[in-house]
Amino acid sequence: MNAALRTLAFGGLEAPASWGAAWAADPDHPTLTTVGAGRDWSVLQDVCLSPGEGSEEWRLAGGTTTLDVSPTGEAVAAPASESGIEAWDQLCRVTGRFELNGAERSVECLGLRSWFSPVLELERYESIRAVSTWFGPDEGMALAAFRPRKAKAHDRDVLAATVIAADGPARVEDPRLSTTYAEGGWPVRAGLELWVTGKEPDQQYPRRASGEATGARAEALSGTLELRAEPFRWHSRGRDGAGMYLLARRR
């Protein structure tokens, strides 16, 4: 039976800010989790991402790790380009601690969490990109791109995206992601262009953001799945924000 996919990304811009990413797709197995501070990073073992009471809060816990994930606003629906798939994104605040290289690191920063319905059937996809950025507790953007097996180009990707703003979310009608990769397949630059519906039904306008990798990176393996996480610095409308580029793919 398929389970819902949940992802979490968090971090700040101040060096060496704590950051991390979690990928939970199977309730019977530990969450794939990577954490870091600056360019130092580690894979956390036996950590699980569990929803709290009323599913309003999540907790990432296990061993010496305890991270509480609290929403800073409402969950925003992320309409998918394939019918039947439900998804949402939500800005959040992450607080707690984890251990890195034998030293305890405290966490208090913003992040973004996402949920995708079980109908997504992750086994159908060769790779998944989950890109997110947050400019404040009430402003952010997110895009997920699921590439089916044997697909050779992005035109077959299943896409879901959100624009979260202080004056309310905007429905994304045409999400676009561009990525520049370095040797070894690590993303180094990325661009988001999310066309949203305006006040008039036939009116659309783009929300754009460009970002570059900070130089920090981490990877974790689970069976045939490889998860890569890279903190990004994002720019949009004169503002800088933190974010994450998650890349999951079959080995």
C-alpha positions as CSV (number, residue, x, y, z in Angstrom):
1,M,0.0,0.0,0.0
2,N,1.4,3.4,-0.9
3,A,2.0,6.0,1.8
4,A,1.9,9.8,1.6
5,L,5.2,11.5,0.8
6,R,6.2,14.1,3.3
7,T,9.3,16.4,2.9
8,L,10.8,19.0,5.2
9,A,13.5,21.5,4.5
10,F,14.9,24.2,6.9
11,G,17.8,26.5,7.4
12,G,19.0,30.1,7.5
13,L,21.3,32.5,5.8
14,E,23.7,33.3,8.6
15,A,26.9,31.3,8.5
16,P,27.4,28.6,9.8
17,A,23.6,28.3,10.0
18,S,22.1,24.9,10.9
19,W,20.1,23.3,8.1
20,G,18.5,20.0,7.2
21,A,16.2,18.0,5.0
22,A,13.9,15.0,5.6
23,W,12.2,12.6,3.3
24,A,9.4,10.3,4.7
25,A,7.6,8.0,2.3
26,D,7.2,4.8,4.3
27,P,5.7,4.8,7.8
28,D,7.4,1.4,8.6
29,H,11.0,2.7,7.9
30,P,13.1,5.6,9.3
31,T,13.1,8.9,7.6
32,L,15.9,9.8,5.3
33,T,17.4,12.8,7.1
34,T,20.5,14.9,6.5
35,V,21.6,17.8,8.6
36,G,24.4,20.3,8.6
37,A,26.0,23.5,9.8
38,G,27.9,25.4,7.1
39,R,29.6,22.7,4.9
40,D,29.8,20.1,7.7
41,W,27.0,17.5,7.4
42,S,25.8,14.2,8.6
43,V,23.1,11.6,7.9
44,L,21.0,10.9,10.9
45,Q,20.2,7.3,11.7
46,D,16.9,5.9,13.1
47,V,15.1,9.2,12.9
48,C,11.4,9.3,12.2
49,L,9.2,12.2,11.1
50,S,5.9,11.9,12.9
51,P,2.8,14.3,12.9
52,G,1.8,15.7,16.3
53,E,-1.6,16.1,17.7
54,G,-4.1,17.2,15.1
55,S,-1.3,17.0,12.5
56,E,-0.6,20.7,13.2
57,E,2.9,19.9,14.3
58,W,5.5,17.4,13.1
59,R,8.4,16.1,15.1
60,L,11.6,14.7,13.7
61,A,13.0,12.6,16.5
62,G,15.4,9.7,17.3
63,G,18.6,9.2,19.2
64,T,20.1,12.7,20.1
65,T,17.8,14.5,17.6
66,T,14.6,16.3,18.6
67,L,13.2,18.9,16.1
68,D,9.7,20.3,16.4
69,V,8.1,21.6,13.3
70,S,5.3,24.2,13.8
71,P,3.4,25.9,11.0
72,T,3.6,29.7,10.7
73,G,0.6,30.0,8.4
74,E,-2.0,27.9,6.6
75,A,-1.2,25.0,4.4
76,V,-1.6,26.0,0.7
77,A,-2.9,23.5,-1.9
78,A,-0.4,22.7,-4.7
79,P,-2.5,21.8,-7.7
80,A,-0.7,19.0,-9.7
81,S,-0.5,18.8,-13.4
82,E,-1.9,15.2,-13.2
83,S,-5.4,14.8,-12.0
84,G,-6.1,13.0,-8.8
85,I,-2.9,14.0,-7.0
86,E,-3.4,16.1,-3.9
87,A,-0.6,18.1,-2.4
88,W,0.1,21.1,-0.1
89,D,3.0,23.2,1.1
90,Q,3.3,25.1,4.3
91,L,5.8,27.5,5.8
92,C,7.0,26.5,9.2
93,R,9.4,27.1,12.1
94,V,11.8,24.4,13.2
95,T,13.3,24.4,16.7
96,G,15.3,21.8,18.7
97,R,18.7,20.2,18.5
98,F,20.7,17.6,16.7
99,E,24.3,16.2,17.1
100,L,26.9,16.9,14.4
101,N,30.5,15.6,14.7
102,G,30.0,14.9,18.4
103,A,28.8,18.4,19.2
104,E,25.2,19.5,19.9
105,R,23.7,22.0,17.4
106,S,20.7,24.1,18.2
107,V,18.1,24.9,15.6
108,E,15.7,27.8,15.4
109,C,14.9,28.8,11.9
110,L,12.3,28.9,9.2
111,G,11.6,26.1,6.7
112,L,8.9,24.6,4.5
113,R,7.1,21.3,4.7
114,S,5.2,19.5,2.0
115,W,2.7,16.6,1.7
116,F,1.7,14.5,-1.3
117,S,-1.1,12.0,-1.4
118,P,-0.4,8.3,-1.7
119,V,-2.0,8.1,-5.2
120,L,1.3,9.7,-6.4
121,E,2.8,6.1,-6.5
122,L,6.5,7.1,-6.1
123,E,7.7,3.9,-7.8
124,R,6.5,5.3,-11.1
125,Y,9.2,8.0,-11.1
126,E,12.9,8.0,-11.9
127,S,13.7,11.2,-10.1
128,I,12.0,13.8,-8.0
129,R,13.0,17.4,-7.5
130,A,11.6,19.4,-4.5
131,V,12.7,23.0,-4.5
132,S,11.6,25.4,-1.8
133,T,12.5,28.9,-0.6
134,W,11.3,31.1,2.3
135,F,11.7,34.8,2.6
136,G,9.9,35.2,5.9
137,P,7.2,33.4,8.0
138,D,4.5,34.3,5.5
139,E,6.3,34.4,2.1
140,G,7.7,31.5,0.2
141,M,7.6,29.5,-3.0
142,A,7.8,25.7,-3.7
143,L,7.9,23.4,-6.7
144,A,8.0,19.7,-7.0
145,A,8.8,17.9,-10.3
146,F,8.2,14.1,-10.6
147,R,9.9,12.6,-13.7
148,P,8.4,9.2,-14.8
149,R,10.7,6.3,-15.5
150,K,12.1,6.2,-19.1
151,A,11.2,9.9,-19.6
152,K,14.0,11.7,-21.4
153,A,12.9,15.3,-21.0
154,H,11.0,17.5,-18.6
155,D,7.9,17.7,-20.8
156,R,6.5,14.5,-19.1
157,D,7.2,15.7,-15.5
158,V,4.3,15.9,-13.1
159,L,4.5,19.3,-11.5
160,A,3.0,20.9,-8.4
161,A,3.8,24.4,-7.1
162,T,2.7,27.1,-4.7
163,V,3.3,30.8,-4.1
164,I,2.7,31.8,-0.4
165,A,2.3,35.5,0.3
166,A,1.3,37.7,3.2
167,D,-1.8,38.8,1.4
168,G,-2.9,35.2,0.6
169,P,-1.8,32.5,-1.7
170,A,-2.0,32.7,-5.5
171,R,-3.0,29.7,-7.6
172,V,-0.1,28.5,-9.8
173,E,-1.2,27.7,-13.3
174,D,2.1,27.2,-15.1
175,P,5.1,26.2,-13.0
176,R,8.6,26.2,-14.5
177,L,11.9,25.1,-13.0
178,S,15.3,25.5,-14.7
179,T,18.5,24.0,-13.2
180,T,22.2,24.2,-14.0
181,Y,24.2,21.2,-12.8
182,A,27.9,20.9,-12.0
183,E,30.0,17.8,-12.5
184,G,28.6,14.9,-10.6
185,G,25.0,16.0,-11.1
186,W,24.8,18.5,-8.2
187,P,22.6,21.6,-8.8
188,V,24.5,24.8,-8.7
189,R,22.0,27.3,-9.9
190,A,18.2,27.3,-10.3
191,G,15.3,29.5,-11.4
192,L,11.7,29.4,-10.5
193,E,9.0,30.9,-12.8
194,L,5.6,30.4,-11.4
195,W,2.7,31.8,-13.5
196,V,-0.2,32.6,-11.2
197,T,-3.8,33.7,-11.7
198,G,-4.5,37.4,-11.4
199,K,-7.6,39.2,-10.3
200,E,-9.2,38.6,-13.6
201,P,-9.8,35.0,-14.7
202,D,-7.8,35.3,-17.9
203,Q,-5.0,37.3,-16.3
204,Q,-1.7,35.7,-15.4
205,Y,1.6,37.0,-14.2
206,P,4.9,35.4,-13.2
207,R,6.5,35.1,-9.8
208,R,10.2,34.6,-10.2
209,A,13.1,33.6,-8.0
210,S,16.7,32.8,-8.8
211,G,19.0,30.9,-6.5
212,E,22.5,29.5,-6.2
213,A,23.9,26.7,-4.1
214,T,25.7,27.8,-0.9
215,G,28.4,25.2,-1.3
216,A,27.0,23.0,1.5
217,R,25.6,19.6,0.5
218,A,24.6,16.2,1.8
219,E,23.4,12.9,0.5
220,A,21.7,9.8,2.0
221,L,21.0,6.4,0.6
222,S,18.1,4.0,1.2
223,G,17.9,0.9,-0.9
224,T,17.7,2.0,-4.5
225,L,16.9,5.6,-3.6
226,E,19.5,8.4,-3.4
227,L,18.6,11.7,-1.7
228,R,20.7,14.8,-2.3
229,A,20.1,18.0,-0.3
230,E,21.6,21.4,-1.1
231,P,21.0,24.6,0.8
232,F,20.3,27.5,-1.6
233,R,20.3,31.3,-1.4
234,W,17.4,32.7,-3.3
235,H,16.6,36.1,-4.7
236,S,13.2,37.5,-5.6
237,R,11.9,41.1,-5.9
238,G,14.9,42.6,-4.1
239,R,14.8,40.1,-1.2
240,D,17.2,37.3,-0.2
241,G,15.8,34.1,1.2
242,A,17.0,30.7,2.3
243,G,15.9,27.4,0.7
244,M,16.7,23.9,-0.3
245,Y,17.1,21.9,-3.5
246,L,16.1,18.2,-2.8
247,L,16.9,15.7,-5.6
248,A,15.8,12.1,-5.1
249,R,16.6,9.6,-7.8
250,R,16.9,5.8,-8.5
251,R,20.4,4.4,-8.5
